[in-house]
Amino acid sequence: MELRAVVFGGKFSGKTSLINAVFDQDLLQNQKRTAQCQKHQGNVCGRKLTLVETPGWWKHFPLSDTATFLKQELIQGVSLVNPGPHAILLVIEIDIPFTEKHRKAAEDHLGLLGDQIWTYALVVFTRSHSLKKRTIEDHIKKEGEALQSLIEKCGNRYCEFNCRVPNNTSQAKQMLEMIDNIVQSNSSGYFQIEAKRLEEAAEWKNTVKTKAKSRKSKVQEQRRELDKLRIALLGWVIAGKSSAGNTILNQQVFVTGQSTVNCNTAHGVVDGRPVTVLDTPSWFKYFPSQYSPSWIKSKILQNQTLTSSHCILLVISGDTSFKEEQKKVIEENMSFLGEQVWRHTIVLFTWGDILGDLPIEEHIESEGEALQWVIDKCENRYHVFNNEERENRLQVTELLQKIDEMMTRNSFFRPSTEMFGRIPAQDEVNTQSEASSVDSDLQDIVRYVDEEWRRRDKKLVERVTKVEKDSNAGLPKSDRSLDIPPNFNETSNTKPEDSIEKQEPETDPSETESCSEYINLFIALRFL
């Protein structure tokens, strides 16, 4: 009779090692962690045996922390053995303590298959070599209630397997006999998961696969879009924009020798990547932007290629002077694209053949602050084209490299200034901490002064009451104050006449000292 079983267990419990040992395979054959259910078949002790290995769960974590795809994989594992498994093997390693968390995780994960699962469950202890001279029963007893409760839930069915012993037929035979007992106890039946659960799991898997395929296609399309490069050419009349576009694409696609009045787009392949070039209408070189026709700005802004361009090439002829007047023209005409336009702009000098052997840097320095300002606004990004040597593809390759470098730099995360405004400076943090400490000390002082004030106020009332009683004891002889002042010292035996001149109220020295401290404390409080 063929036997079928599904192997469950936590991560690193030894499921793969158990299957390899049962089939007497090379223990080093499979070193990867099991992520999907795998079916294994072979002959063991003269019996045909099918074992399905399932992904493991984290033994210390609850079911809620297990990834959804792993839960679904556990459910679908039983469908790999038709019509169903005769036994469910729950693998537990012996060499680590079995806690209540382990028990809860095992019960909850097997519970995904339904309550009937426990009728077919068999606990298989791996790494039994760590028992040494102890028996498996001693180990179960020592581990305590958590393990004992789980074994009881499995109908007190358990066995051990030493995966280190090659051709371990004795323990393999014992395990098969226990599976036979499970089959007999279930009237030669096998475990069948609820059809609804299996259908829901299969439907979920198909839905996820469809969505995953769609997402992957979307990512691939996005990557293809990243390979595409869109370049916009801006500049004044007869700067050489159209010639530069032809040089980039290595095609005669833009009309040269006349002013561009419309946005023209051309496509090509440069260095193996798709490139789109947009040639835009030119603005005036010697007149402020307000004298440029409004339709020029409208056509530029409304063009979709410009709004999605990776790079703007600000084309400037390298054979003419660059004055403050040209700087203002460029600044004004670039301003309607926004301040961020400079982060995506590279100055492209045309007519590089006129420069001869003169380095472009010397041309920039010789022209003075006006041109240097433009270069600085572009963060020192500039390039030179010799449009007369279109076959010189190195100049185009170097330009594309500079564009890629600019795009990489612009992709860096830059926190907004508002974010910095919400972060207190370190000095402010220290000041707040110190202020908090001072406030705490001040509250303690105020509390102490208040208590001292109440205590002395009470004492003063008591003394005034006593003075009043003493005053009422004296008899006035006229309409003036008492001729004989009341005696404030109850213990004094002096005569009234002597007391007028000699008597001084007695004060407890400790009380005087305390009062002095109180006054000093109050003064200090006033100056905090």
Buried (B, 14 or more C-beta within 10 A) or exposed (E): EEBBBBBBBBEEBBBBBBBBBBBBBEBEEBEEEBEEBBEBEBEBBEBEBBBBBBBBBBBEEEBEEBEEBBBBBBBBBBBBBEEBBBBBBBBBBBEBEBBEBBBBBBBBBBEBBBEEBBBBBBBBBBBBEBBEEEEBEEBBEEBEEBBBEBBEBBBEBBBBBBBEEEEBEEBBBBBBEBBBBBBEEBEEBBBBBEEEBBEEBBEBBEEEEEEEEEEEEEEEEEEEEEEEBBBBBBBBBBBBBBBBBBBBBBBEBBEBEEEBEEBBBBEBEBEEEBBBBBBBBBBBBEEEBEEBEEEBBEBBEEBEBBEEBBBBBBBBBBEBEBBEEBBEBBEBBBEEBEEEBBBBBBBBBBBBBBBEEEEBEEBBEEBBEBBBBBBEBBEEBBBBBBBEEBEBEEBBEEBBEBBBEBBEEEEEEEEEEEEEEEEEEEEEEEEEEEEEEEEEEEEEBEEEBEEBEEEBEEEEEEEEEEEEEBEEEBEEEEEEEEEBBBBBEEEEEEEEEEBEEEBEEEEEEEEEEBBEEBEEBEEEEEEE
